[in-house]
Amino acid sequence: MPQDTNIAEKTYDLITDDGETRACDAIAEEACQEAPGSFFKNAFNGFCTKLAEQLTSPGVVIPWVLSVLNASVGLSGLLVPIKNAGSLLPQLIVSAKIRAFAVRKYFWAGAGIMQGIMLALMAWVIYALDGNLAGYLIVAGLFIYSVASGVGSIAFKDVMGKTIPKGKRGRLLALRATGGGVLTVVAGLIFYFYFNENTSEIVYVGLFAIAAVLWWLAAALFASIDEKKGAQEGGRTPIQELKNGFTILKEDTNFRNFLITRALLMAIPLAQPFLILYAREILDASLQGLGLFVIVTGISNAVSSPFWGKFADKSSRGLMAVVAVLGIVTCLYAAFFEQLPDSWQHIYAYAPVFFLIVMAHGGARLSRKTYLVDYAPKKERPLYVSLANTVIGIFTILTAGIGIIAEAFSLQVLLYFLMAMLLVAIVLSIQLKKT
């Protein structure tokens, strides 16, 4: 055995606690032999995508950029719904097409290339335009970016299910997030120490350009995963896929409860753009403030992801309940922030809000991904994934106007509404079946 392969095997065993016996549940034996290679290619792919996502985050960076470009505040409220609707709604149709291909990794690779192209175009918009025109084009680019993300999402879960053993998937997702988190901290430190409020907009252009390159590198890594051919039988037209999806929704009560729980956990990402706007407008935060939030985001992912990964492998439904509680605590702190003494009214006292909300968001994403991959029947995994994402996409459209609550009442009222959603999510999550 080559030395580098031996090192990869030992590192894989250390990370996944495999010990001397590697058990491959629910994947072919030949795929099990390639599990360490697939594991690390997938992980390095995640390092690239997680850093790219944080550098151009719709919850942190893009709202900041829109405010710098003097775009309408209302556009920031559309970012998370647009991103989620674009990535989730088309998936039920796309999954019917993916089923016809024995090797599905190239769907993710193609999607990654398209996401890079969209970010490169956004970089040009930031450089050449401003005002609402720039805002509308960035939102439009984000929508196309998100549709590509949706295609990749189906392929990712299916390839992971074919190449990574059950019980190791949560650790893989955690390693992806941790590596991306460490790199994000480095990027945030550069922002914090080398840029200020007088820094040219070219900085933001550079952010989006770097993110585009990261997506292209990630596409190459994912395409190199040694994915064995999968089943092609059962190919269905989009209409047949829709009919089967409705049958699952009607007959699988636990799956319906999972979808409701996942929808309610959307309260966590929905809060993020409003929290960043509050920091910029009320606390008058500078570009260094953005750097601080990027640092906090990276640290939060790096610190929490390993713990979340092991937690998800043991009980992904339990993790859903825990992150919902964490989301409530975070929203409470933000809601009462203005009641703190004047000496506390600064960006450093506000930073824990982003540390906790990012931690909760990471745990929510990891828990529902792990639960869905483990719960869905192997042959119908693409349908379950796409069905779940389509339903959540519809729910996301309904939340597009959630900013009206803050405008009509206050940010505090909006936060209380989101906390109520999370409270119901706790109740439902603990009732889900074990996987």
SVG drawing of the C-alpha trace seen along z (x, -y; Angstrom):
<svg xmlns="http://www.w3.org/2000/svg" viewBox="-52 -57 57 63">
<polyline fill="none" stroke="black" stroke-width="0.4" points="0.0,0.0 1.5,-3.4 2.5,-5.6 0.1,-8.4 -2.8,-6.0 -1.8,-4.5 -1.8,-7.9 -5.2,-8.7 -6.5,-5.4 -5.2,-6.1 -6.4,-9.7 -9.9,-8.5 -10.0,-5.9 -9.0,-8.5 -11.6,-11.0 -14.4,-8.5 -13.5,-6.3 -13.5,-3.2 -10.8,-1.4 -9.6,1.8 -12.9,2.8 -14.5,0.6 -18.3,1.3 -19.9,-0.1 -23.7,-0.2 -25.9,-0.9 -23.1,-1.2 -21.4,1.3 -18.3,3.1 -16.2,1.7 -17.3,-1.8 -16.3,-1.0 -12.7,-0.4 -12.7,-3.9 -14.4,-5.5 -11.2,-7.2 -10.4,-8.8 -14.0,-9.9 -14.2,-11.2 -11.2,-13.5 -12.0,-14.7 -15.5,-15.5 -14.0,-17.2 -11.6,-19.4 -14.5,-20.2 -16.3,-21.4 -13.4,-23.6 -13.6,-25.5 -17.4,-25.8 -17.8,-26.7 -15.2,-29.5 -16.8,-30.7 -20.3,-30.7 -19.1,-32.7 -17.2,-35.3 -20.5,-35.9 -23.0,-35.0 -26.6,-36.2 -27.0,-36.5 -23.9,-38.6 -21.8,-39.9 -24.4,-40.5 -26.7,-42.7 -23.6,-44.6 -22.6,-45.1 -26.1,-46.2 -26.0,-48.8 -22.6,-50.0 -24.1,-50.2 -27.0,-52.3 -29.6,-49.7 -33.0,-49.5 -33.2,-47.9 -36.1,-45.8 -33.8,-43.9 -31.9,-42.6 -35.1,-41.1 -35.4,-39.1 -32.0,-37.5 -32.6,-34.5 -36.0,-33.7 -34.6,-34.1 -31.6,-31.9 -33.7,-29.2 -36.6,-29.3 -34.2,-29.2 -32.3,-26.2 -35.2,-24.3 -38.2,-24.6 -36.8,-23.1 -35.4,-20.0 -38.4,-17.7 -38.3,-18.0 -34.5,-17.8 -34.4,-14.6 -36.4,-12.8 -33.7,-13.6 -30.8,-12.7 -32.3,-9.3 -31.5,-8.3 -27.8,-8.7 -25.8,-5.9 -23.0,-8.4 -24.3,-11.6 -21.3,-13.5 -21.1,-15.5 -24.4,-17.2 -22.7,-18.7 -19.6,-19.7 -21.6,-21.4 -23.7,-23.2 -20.4,-24.4 -19.1,-25.8 -22.4,-27.8 -22.2,-29.1 -18.7,-30.4 -19.9,-32.1 -22.7,-33.9 -20.3,-35.1 -17.9,-36.4 -20.8,-38.4 -21.8,-39.8 -18.2,-40.9 -18.5,-42.9 -21.8,-44.4 -20.2,-45.6 -17.4,-47.1 -19.4,-48.8 -22.8,-49.7 -24.5,-51.0 -28.0,-51.8 -31.1,-49.7 -29.9,-48.5 -26.9,-46.9 -29.1,-45.5 -31.6,-44.0 -28.9,-42.4 -27.2,-40.9 -30.5,-39.4 -31.1,-38.0 -27.6,-36.5 -28.3,-35.0 -31.4,-33.4 -29.6,-31.7 -26.8,-30.8 -29.3,-29.2 -31.0,-27.1 -27.6,-25.7 -27.1,-25.0 -30.4,-23.1 -29.2,-20.8 -26.0,-20.2 -27.8,-19.5 -29.6,-16.5 -26.4,-15.1 -24.4,-15.8 -26.7,-13.8 -27.0,-10.9 -23.2,-10.7 -22.6,-11.0 -25.1,-8.2 -23.3,-6.0 -19.7,-6.7 -19.7,-7.4 -20.9,-4.8 -23.8,-5.5 -22.6,-6.7 -19.7,-8.6 -21.8,-11.2 -22.3,-13.6 -18.5,-13.6 -17.9,-14.4 -20.3,-17.3 -18.7,-18.5 -15.2,-18.3 -16.3,-20.3 -17.7,-23.0 -14.7,-23.0 -12.2,-23.4 -14.2,-26.1 -14.6,-27.8 -10.8,-27.9 -10.3,-29.4 -13.1,-31.9 -11.4,-33.1 -8.2,-33.8 -10.2,-35.8 -12.0,-37.7 -8.7,-38.6 -7.4,-40.1 -10.6,-42.3 -10.3,-43.3 -6.7,-44.3 -6.1,-45.6 -9.3,-47.3 -11.5,-50.1 -14.5,-52.2 -12.4,-54.1 -11.4,-50.9 -12.4,-50.9 -15.3,-48.8 -12.7,-46.8 -12.4,-44.8 -15.9,-43.4 -15.1,-42.8 -12.1,-40.7 -14.3,-38.8 -16.7,-37.6 -13.9,-36.9 -12.1,-34.7 -15.3,-32.9 -15.9,-32.2 -12.5,-30.5 -13.1,-28.5 -16.4,-27.1 -14.5,-26.1 -11.8,-24.3 -14.6,-22.6 -16.2,-21.4 -12.9,-19.8 -12.5,-18.0 -16.1,-16.6 -15.7,-15.4 -12.6,-13.4 -14.6,-11.4 -14.6,-7.7 -18.3,-7.2 -19.5,-3.7 -22.4,-3.4 -25.8,-3.4 -29.2,-2.1 -30.9,-3.6 -34.1,-1.6 -37.3,-3.3 -36.6,-6.3 -39.7,-8.6 -40.9,-11.6 -41.3,-14.8 -45.1,-14.3 -44.6,-10.8 -42.1,-12.1 -44.6,-14.7 -47.3,-12.0 -44.9,-9.8 -44.0,-12.8 -47.6,-13.5 -48.0,-9.8 -45.1,-10.0 -46.4,-13.1 -49.8,-11.5 -48.6,-8.2 -45.4,-9.0 -46.5,-10.9 -43.0,-11.0 -41.6,-12.6 -44.3,-15.2 -43.4,-16.0 -39.8,-16.3 -40.7,-18.8 -42.7,-20.9 -39.8,-20.8 -37.3,-21.8 -39.6,-24.6 -39.8,-26.0 -36.0,-25.9 -35.9,-28.3 -36.4,-31.0 -32.7,-30.8 -31.4,-31.8 -34.3,-34.2 -33.1,-36.2 -29.5,-36.7 -30.0,-39.6 -31.9,-41.6 -29.3,-41.1 -26.5,-42.3 -28.5,-45.4 -29.1,-46.2 -25.4,-46.1 -24.6,-48.3 -27.3,-50.9 -27.8,-51.1 -24.2,-50.5 -22.7,-52.3 -20.4,-49.4 -17.5,-49.8 -15.8,-47.4 -13.8,-46.3 -17.2,-45.3 -17.8,-43.1 -14.4,-41.5 -15.3,-40.9 -18.5,-39.2 -16.7,-37.0 -14.1,-36.1 -16.9,-35.2 -18.7,-33.2 -15.6,-31.1 -14.8,-30.5 -18.4,-29.5 -18.3,-26.9 -14.9,-25.6 -15.7,-25.2 -19.2,-23.8 -19.0,-21.6 -17.0,-18.7 -19.4,-18.5 -22.5,-18.9 -21.2,-16.1 -20.9,-13.5 -24.2,-14.7 -25.9,-14.2 -24.5,-10.7 -25.9,-9.8 -29.2,-11.7 -29.9,-14.1 -33.5,-14.7 -32.0,-15.6 -29.7,-18.1 -32.7,-19.8 -34.2,-20.4 -30.9,-21.7 -30.2,-24.2 -33.8,-25.5 -33.1,-26.2 -29.9,-28.0 -31.7,-30.0 -34.2,-31.2 -31.5,-32.2 -29.7,-34.2 -32.9,-36.0 -33.6,-36.9 -30.2,-38.4 -30.6,-40.5 -34.1,-41.6 -32.9,-42.9 -29.6,-44.3 -30.9,-47.9 -31.7,-47.4 -28.1,-46.8 -26.1,-49.6 -24.7,-52.3 -21.2,-51.1 -22.3,-47.8 -23.7,-49.4 -20.9,-48.5 -20.1,-46.0 -18.0,-43.7 -20.9,-43.1 -23.1,-42.4 -20.7,-39.9 -22.0,-36.9 -25.3,-37.3 -23.5,-36.2 -21.4,-33.6 -24.6,-31.9 -26.8,-32.3 -24.2,-30.9 -23.6,-28.0 -27.3,-27.3 -27.6,-27.6 -24.7,-25.2 -26.3,-22.7 -29.7,-23.0 -28.3,-22.3 -26.2,-19.4 -29.0,-17.8 -31.6,-17.9 -29.1,-16.7 -28.0,-13.8 -31.6,-12.9 -32.8,-13.0 -30.0,-10.9 -30.3,-8.3 -34.1,-8.2 -34.8,-8.1 -35.0,-4.7 -31.8,-4.2 -33.6,-3.7 -35.8,-6.7 -33.2,-9.0 -33.1,-11.5 -36.9,-11.8 -37.0,-12.3 -34.3,-14.9 -35.9,-16.8 -39.4,-16.5 -38.2,-17.9 -36.4,-20.8 -39.4,-21.6 -41.8,-21.8 -39.4,-23.9 -38.9,-26.1 -42.7,-26.8 -42.6,-27.6 -39.6,-30.0 -41.7,-31.9 -44.3,-32.5 -41.6,-34.0 -40.4,-36.5 -42.5,-39.3 -41.4,-38.5 -39.6,-41.9 -43.0,-43.6 -43.3,-42.5 -40.1,-44.5 -41.2,-47.5 -44.8,-47.6 -43.9,-46.9 -40.2,-46.5 -37.2,-44.2 -38.1,-42.9 -41.6,-41.8 -40.0,-40.0 -37.6,-38.2 -40.4,-37.1 -42.3,-35.7 -39.2,-33.7 -38.7,-32.5 -42.3,-31.1 -41.5,-29.2 -38.5,-27.6 -40.5,-26.7 -42.8,-24.6 -39.8,-23.1 -38.5,-21.8 -41.8,-20.0 -42.0,-18.4 -38.3,-17.4 -38.4,-15.2 -41.4,-13.3 -39.6,-12.3 -38.7,-8.6 -35.1,-7.5 -33.0,-6.8"/>
</svg>
